[in-house]
Amino acid sequence: MSETRTINPTTERAHGGMAGGLPLLALPLLLAAGAWAFTQADNGPVYPAIGGALIFLFAMVACGFYSLQPNEAYAITLFGSYVGTDRKTGLRWILPWYGRKKISLRVRNVTSETLKVNDKRGNPIEIAANIVWRVRDSAQALFDVDDYIAFVNIQIETGLREVASHYAYDHAEEGEPTLRAHAEEVGDRLQKDLQLRTNVAGVAIDEAHLMHLAYAPEIAGSMLKRQQAEAVLAARRTIVAGAVDMVESALSQLSERGVVTLDDERRAAMVSNLLVVLCADREAQPVVNTGTLYG
């Protein structure tokens, strides 16, 4: 029977060295004292030993310096154990046997590779996203995952594939969001999904937006014809609806003003002619009728 092990997250805590001003001032004093002790070698063997000790202390102090810029941190370890994280900027100093590992806390902007995935309806599409993220917990980023940058990049690809599979590219069911028409909603869902995936690495996902969205090349031509056909149908519906209103208005005004009296057959003929003129793609060609409507 297999056993599932849960990794306890490493939580960042504040701990670090001291301001580096005093140790920096101590360096020339130690060096000068050590040099002076060596010059007193003729006064006894104890002076060279003191001088060597002072020079060794000088080297130890010099090895304990490090500096931090804004939005940078050093994780402090002692013989492999995590001690804490120093986020204070400027020149810092700590005992040299403490290990130090630098990490950037600055905001990072990543544009994913263009992925070929299937949308909710199974259509192959190309999609890419822009993700803004930063390290929130330095301890988790350094000690809970092997390489937090590579980890985030892999999770971005995985999360983008997962989110894209829950939406149709377009032409979804009534009231259902789509990738093309509801990019902001899709981006919000992608941000929340990535945040859940990267919490283990101590990462904060600040923004997520779709950067590229298109049908895959093998179906792009067919889908373009479909979109063009739907656009033509939508335009035709608008034209027909407007033409019907115009014909109705024309017949109503002719009747109200008594311009002409039309029976049902003449009314039908006029409606037919007006609709042909208003809905035709080309200009209507007039036909001169030298007879009557009835023969």
Buried (B, 14 or more C-beta within 10 A) or exposed (E): EEEEEEEEBBEBEEBBBBEBEEBBEBBEEBBEBBEEBBEEEEEEEEBBEBBEBBBEBBBEBBEBBBEBEEEBBBBBBEEEEBBBBBBEEEBBBBEBEBBBBBBBBEEBEEEBEEBEBBBBBEBBBBBBBBBBBBBBBBBBBBBBBEEBBEBBBEBBBEBBBBBBEEBBBBBBEEEEBBBBBBBEEBBBBBBBBBBEBBBBBBBBBEBBBBEBBBBBEEBBEEBEEBEEEEEEEEEEEEBEEEBBEBBEEEBEEBEEEEEEEBEEEEBEEBBEEBBEBBEEEEEEEEEEEEEEEEE
